[in-house]
Amino acid sequence: MDKFLSDQQDPKAVEKVYSRLVDLLTTGEEIIYIATQKKPLVNLLPDCVALTNKRVLFFTPANLGLSIKFIEFVWKDVVDVHIKEEIIGAIFTVKTTNQAEMGVDYLPKVQARKLYQYAQERKEEERELRRQRELEEKRAESGSFNFEQAGSKPAPDTIIAAPAISSTQSAWQEEPKKDELTEKLKKLRTLFDQGLINQEEYNAKKLELLNDL
């Protein structure tokens, strides 16, 4: 765990996040970096961001620090990562394919920069994996086409069953829920941009909305 304290991270916060992360790791998953929030005055319950080779996770203390909530995004769903450096600290933000957005403010700049660096590296690796998968799929389709061309044609009396058409009812029912979540996230972002809520309130409410999925 000591390697996650090299950039002046809060030791107690890292210990809590690390112990929780160890229980969440899947086969072949490794922790890359942990960043901890450092508020200018009171920093008793800092938010944290953890990166693994498979996910990015945001941790928020709850119940006066007795428990800790988290929300995760797998790298294949992450479309953008961004940092904004301010007078005191920096904001690290992640955006996903379904319009979800999560961020943590008051991160020490050195930690925010490393989060950004590691996140960009993971995105590049994910893009390369996606490209390799697409090439393999094209090769498989090409091989299937050649095999069908070389095969014998079906007899005239052969009845070929049409592929079953899957029902789209389930997808149709899920779409309004996604649209409703998107609208709520947009309204929440508007409140934050207008200064009506702070970053901590914004993150807590967003976490609540995304956990309802």
Secondary structure, 3 states (H helix, E strand, C coil): CHHHHCCCCCHHHHHHHHHHHHHHCCCCCCEEEEEECCCCCCCCCCCEEEEECCEEEEEEEECCCCEEEEEEEEHHHEEEEEEEECCCCEEEEEEECCCCEEEEEEECHHHHHHHHHHHHHHHHHHHHHHHHHHHHHHHHHHHHHHHHHHCCCCCCCCCCCCCCCCCCHHHHHHHHHHHHHHHHHHHHHHHHHCCCCCHHHHHHHHHHHHHCC
